[in-house]
Amino acid sequence: MEKHPLRWWALVVCVLAVLVDMIDNQIVAVALPAIHRDLDAGEAAMQWISAGYALGFALTLILGGRLGDQYGVKRMFLTGMSVFTLASLSAGLAPEPGLLIASRVVQGIASGLMVPQVLSFIHTEFDETERPKAMGLYAGAFPLGGLLGPLLGGVLTEADLFGSGWRAIFLVNIPIGVAGLLGALVTMPTRPGFLRHRLDFGGLALLTVTGFAVFYPLVQGRELGWPLWSIALMVAAVPLAGLFVLHQRRQEARGGEPMVPPSMIRVRSLSSSLVVMLTTQMAIGVFFMLTLYLQLGLDFSPVQAALSFAPGVIGIVLGNALSMNLAARIGRSFVTVMVAVLAASLASIALVIHAAGDGLNVWHMLGPIIFFSFGIGGVLNALFGTAFAQIQPQQAGAASGLVNTTAQVGQASGIALFGTVFFSLLPDHGYETATVRTFMVSIGVTLVALVLTATLPRRQPAEDKAAAPDPSSAPA
């Protein structure tokens, strides 16, 4: 396929869109008190204003990737960007909590349609020599968005631009969305989709129900005290997932287009990367507890807490740059070393919290935060590259949705796990001890990820792609 001359400019547009999506996932947290005062939102509404985005995003990622395979990456990216921009306008003008919650859910759904197109775009438009750099730009948007979200939320809310208050965190997306639409129209190539069969609606229904059974209790269960229904719903996800797998096998055997092709899952570079990604993303969910410790335990303002994480940008840039140059050449050993760095950085944060006590400040956190961000920047970039090393172009959308969904499941699971540990320790031990011990659990999860790196392929050879199973060749 001929290289598109504007592909790097198109990638900039795509990565900026992903960055905005990741920021919006986090930006609302520090504005919730202001929303509560202005709209008289109750506790349940506050939870859903925050969680609605994540739920809509997670449940749509695999569907978004498959729709890109069927209708074309550019068309679905523009659709997602358009809906996201309109939903942001609706959220910014919402007169009552119900409309704000609905707008947040639609924002998440739109992001789920948009974000998988970026990995598909990278995989189909860039060759093996260009892909590490392109993947590094994409991977950097995830931790960077997580760092910038709370900071921008605090700054925009406190700035009260034109008297808009908290509404600015949503209204700022309007000019960005319009610019993104125009940029994508001009720079992205228009290419047809790969799929020629109708969408697997049965698989879509089973996948949505299974995803809901996992994500809804993960999002809500901890804050509600893990009621019986939340546990039952997660248990029900196991047989539902089994039904989904059986349905996908039958679809592929009949020559159809399953939502998640079983032959794709058998590709070692993808399946092993997903397992390592799940555990590393789970481990970094502990940072949600760190923000609580800084604000509730040490009385940091939202902006102060966000500024504590801001130096992480330096680490992300360095980790991505190193991964771009070494990950593809070194392979599994690079990921192993970076996961070890991640574990060591979490230990350094726990030690600083314990040593500084109530005197902890931004300068104490500077080195450990950069160290941590360096590790996660390198790990994510390398895992994204490994996951796609043996994926065929016609599998790119499905693989992209699966990779992004795995990352979301990992983060949600981590927040649920560490939230349970943190709040169970808090009454008897106080904020400092609860935070340090929660970080110790996170280190344990990271060490599990370190062991699991042994399942990764040693290298990312381009010739292995020829050996990857092609779902289009499945027997009818």
N, C-alpha and C positions, 0 to 999 in steps of 0.2 A: 504494500500500500504506500502511495506517495506521501512524503512528509508534508504536513500543512505548514506554510511559511509563518503563520501567526500562532503556532501551537504554544510557544512560551508565553506570549501575551495572554492567550486563552487560559493557560494554567494559572497565571497571576490572578485573573478574575475568579477562577474556580476556587483557588486556595483562600482568597479573601472572603468568598461566600461561606466556605467551611469555617473560617475563623469567626465570622459573625454568628454562625449557627452555634458554635461552641461557647462563645461569649453569652449568647442569649440563654443557654442552658444554665448559666450560673449568675447572670446579672441581676435577677429578681430577688435573690436571697437578702441582700442588704437593704432593699427598698421595701420589704414586707411591712415593717412597722409603719412607714408612711402610708402605704396602701391601706393598712388596717384602720388608721385614723381617718383617712379621707373617704373611704367607701364603707366604713363600718363593717368590715369583713370579719366573720367569725373564724374560729380556729380551723374548722374543716375547710372553709373557703381558702384560708391562707395556705394550708397544705396543698390544695389542688392548684392554686396559682403557681406554686413552685413545681409540683410534681406532674401537672398536666402536660407540660412541654416534654419532659423526659419520657412519659408513657407514650404519647403520640409518636415521638421520634423513634423509640425503640421498636414499636409494633409495625412501623412502615418501612424499615430499612431494607429488608429482603425483598419486599414487594417493589420498592423503588428501584432496586438493582435489576429486577426481572423486567420491569416496564421499560427501563432503558435499553435492555437487550432487544425488546420487541419493537419499540417505537423510535429508538434512536436516542443517543446520549444528550444531544443538544436540545431536542424537543422536551425531554423530561427535566433537564436542568432549568430551562426557561419556565416551564410550568411550575416547578417547585419554587423558584425565585419569585414568580408573580404572586403565587398564593401566600408565600411567606411575607412579602411586602404588604399585601392587603390585610393579612392577619395582624401585622404589627400596627398598622393604622387603626384597626378595630380595637386592639388592646390599649393603645395610647389614648383613645377617645372614650373608652368604656365608662359608662355612668354608674355601673353597679357590678358586684363581684361575679354574677353569673356570666355576663358577657365577657368579662376579663378571663375567666376560666376557659370558656369555649374558645376564645381567641388564642390562648396559650396552647391548647390542645391542637388547634389547626396549625399554629406555628410549628409545632413538633412534627405533625404529619407532613407539612411542606418540606421541612428539613430532611425528613426521611426519604422523600422523593428526590431531593437535590443532592445530598452528600454522596450516595453511592455512585453517582455519575462521574464524580471526580476521579476515583480510582479506576473506573472503566476507561475514562479518557486517557489517563496516564498509561494504562496498559496497552491501549490500542494505537496511540499517537506517538509514543516515544520508544525508540529501540533500546537494546540492552546497554549501550554506552551512555545514553541520556537518562535512562530510567532511575538510577540511584539518586541523581540530583533532583529530579522531579518528585520522586517519592519522599525525599528529605523535606522539600518544601511543604508537601501535603502533611506528613507526619508531624511537623512542627506546629501546625495549626491547632492540634488537639490540646497539648499541655499549655500552649501559649494562650489559647482561648480560656482555659480553666483558670489561668493566673489573672488575665485581664478582666474577666467577667465581674468578680466582686469589686475590683478597683474602679472600673467604669461605673458600676452600679452606685457605689458610694459617692463618687465625684459628681455624677450627673444629678443624683437626687439632692445632694447638698447644694449644688450650684443653683438649682431652681431656675433654669433657663427660661426666660420670658414668662415666668410664673407657672411653668409646667410641672414643677416638682418631680415626682416619681414617673410621670408620664413620658418624660424625656428619654428614659431607658428604652422605650418602645418606638417613639417617634423618630429617634435618630436613625432607625433602620430604613426609613422611607427614602431619603436621598441616597443612602448606600444601596438599597434595593434597585432603585431606578438606574443608578450608575452601573450596577452589576448586570442588569438586563441589557442595557445598551452595549456594554463591553462584550457580553457573551454573543449577542447578535452579530457583532462586527468580527470577532476574533475566532469563535469556535467553528470548526468545519461541520457542514451538514452531511451526515452519513446515515444511511438506512440502518434499521435494526437487523440483528442476526436471525431472530426467531421467526418461524413461518407458521407455527401452530398457535391456536388460541390459548389464552392464559389459563393456567391450571386453577380453576376456581375452587375445586374441592380441596386442593392442597392449600390454597390461600385461606380458606375457612378454618381448616385444621391448624395451620400455622398461627393464625390470629388468635384463636382460642387458647392454644398452647402458650403463646407469648403472653397473653393477658394473665393466664394462670400463674406465670412466673413473675412478671413485672409488677402487677398490681399489688400483691402482698409484699414484694420487696420495697416498693415505693411507700406503701401505707402501713405495713405491718408493724415496724419498729415504733412509729409514733403513736400507734393505737395500743401498744402493749402486747403485740402478737396474739390476737384473739384466735379462738379455735378455727374459725372459718379461714383465716389467712394460712394456717398450717395445712388445712385440708385442701385448699386451693393449690398450694405448691405440690402436695403429694399427688393430686389429680393430674398435674402437668406431666408426670412420668408416663402413665398409660396413653395420654393424649399425644405425647411425643412419639411413642411407639406406633400409634395409628398413623401419624404423619409420615414416619419412615416407611412403613408398609405401602402407603399410598404412593409415595415418591418412587419406590421400586417398581410398582405396577405401571406407573406412568412411563417410566423410562423403558421398561420391557416392551410396552406397546408402541414405542417410538414417539411418544409425546414429549412435552416440554415441562418437566417437573420444576417446581419452585426452587428446590435445592437438589440438583442432580446427584444421585448416589455415587456415580462414577467420579464426580468432582471431589467428593469427600474422601475417596480412596487415594487421592493424590497426596503423597506424603508431605511435601513441602507445605501444603495448605493445612492439613489436619493437625500436624505437629505444631505449626505456628499458632493455630487457634487455641490449643491447650496452654501453651506458654503465655499467650496474650491474655487469656482468661485469668490466669493466676496473677500475673503482674498488674493487670488493671484492678483486680480485687485488692491487691496489696496497697496500691496508692489511694484507695478509697479512704484510708486512715486520715488523709489531710482534711477531710470534713470535720473530724474530731479536733484537729489542731486549730481550725478556725473557731470552733466553739470554745476551746480552752483560752485562746487569746482574747476573745471578746467577753465571755462570761466569767472566766477565771481570773483574768488579768485586767479587765476593763479597757481593752483596746477599743478604739472607735473602729467602725467598718473600714474607713480609709487607712488607719494605722495597720489593721490586720492585713489588708490587701497589699500595703507597701512592704510588709514583711516578706511577702512572696514575690514581689516585683523583680528582685535580682535574679530570680529563676530564669528570666528571659536569657541571661548570659549563658547559663548552663545549657538551656535548650538549643541555642545557636551552636555552641561548641559540640554538644553531643550529636546533633544532626550533621554538622560538618564532618566530624570524624566518621560517622556511619556512612555518609555518602562516599567517602574515599576508601574505606576499609571493609565494610560489612560484606559486600558481594565477593571480595577477594578472599577474605579469611573465613567467612561462612559461620558455622556453628560456634566456633571458639570466640568470635566477637560477641555474639549474643550472651554466651556464658559469662564472659568477663563483665559485660555491662549490667547483667542481672546481679552479679556479685557487688558491683559498684552501688547498685540500687539498695541492696541489703545493708551495705556498710553505711550508706548515707542515712538510712532510716535509723540505724543504731546511733549515729552521730547526733541526730536531732533529739533522740530520747536522752542521750547523755547531757546535751546542752540544757534541755528543759529541767532535768534533775539537778544539775549543778547550779544553774542560775536561780531557780526557785521563783519567788515573787519579783525578783529583780530582772527577769528576762526582758530584753528589748530587741529592737530591730537589728542592731549590730551583732548581737549574739547569734542571730539566726542566719546572718549573711552567708558564711561559708557553707554550713550544712544545706541550706536551700539551693545554692548554686551546685553543690555536689549532687544533691538529689535530682535536680532538673537535668544535669548533664547525663545522669544514668538513664532517666526515663526518655530523654530525647534520643539517645542512641539506641535504646531497646526498641522503641516504637518504630523508628525508621527501619531498623534491621528486620523486624518481624513483618512489617508490611512488605518489604522486598522479598523475603523468603516465602511468604504466603503466596505470592503471585509468580514465583520463579518457574512453575511448571503448568500454569493455567493457560488454556487456549483462549483466543479472543472471544469466541462465542460463549465462554464461561465467565467472562469478566464481570458482568453485571451481577450474576448470582453470587460469585465469590466476594465481590465488593460488599454486597448487602450482608453476607454472612460474617465477614471480618468486622464490619462496623457494629453489627448486632452483638457479636462476641465481646467487643470492647465495652458496649453499654451494659451487658449482663454482668461483666466483671466489676465495673464500677458500682452498679446498683447493689450487687451482692456484697461488695466490700463495705459500702456505707451501712448496709443492714447488719453485717457481722460486727463491724467495729462499733457501731452505734449501740448494739446490744451489750457488748463488753464494757464500753465506756459508761453507759448509764447504769449498769448493774454494779459497777465499782464505785460510782460517784458518791452515793449516800454514806458509805462507810469510810472511804479513803480520801475524798476531796479531789479537786480538779487535777492537781499536779500528778499524784500517784495514778489516778485513773487514766490520764493521758499517756504517761510513761508505759504503763502495763499494756495499754491498747497498742502502742507502738511495738511492743515486744511480740504481740500476736501477729502484727503486720510483718515483722521480720521473719517470723516462722512461715507465713504464707509465701514470702519472697524466697526463702530457702527451698520450699517445695518447687517453685518456678525454676530455681537454679538446677535442681535435679532433673526436672522435665526437659531442660534444654538438650539433654542427651538424646532425645527423640528426634531432634531436628536433623536434616541432612547436612553432611559436612560442608558441602559447597552449594552454590546456586548456578549450576552449569546451564548455559542456554540450550545445549543440545538435548537436555532432559525433557524439554517441552515436546519434542517429537514423540516421546514415549508416553506423554500424559494421555489418559483415556479421553476420548472425544465422545460426548454424549450423542452427537448426531449419528454416530455409527452403531448405536445400540440396536439390537435386533427388533424388528417390528412384531 
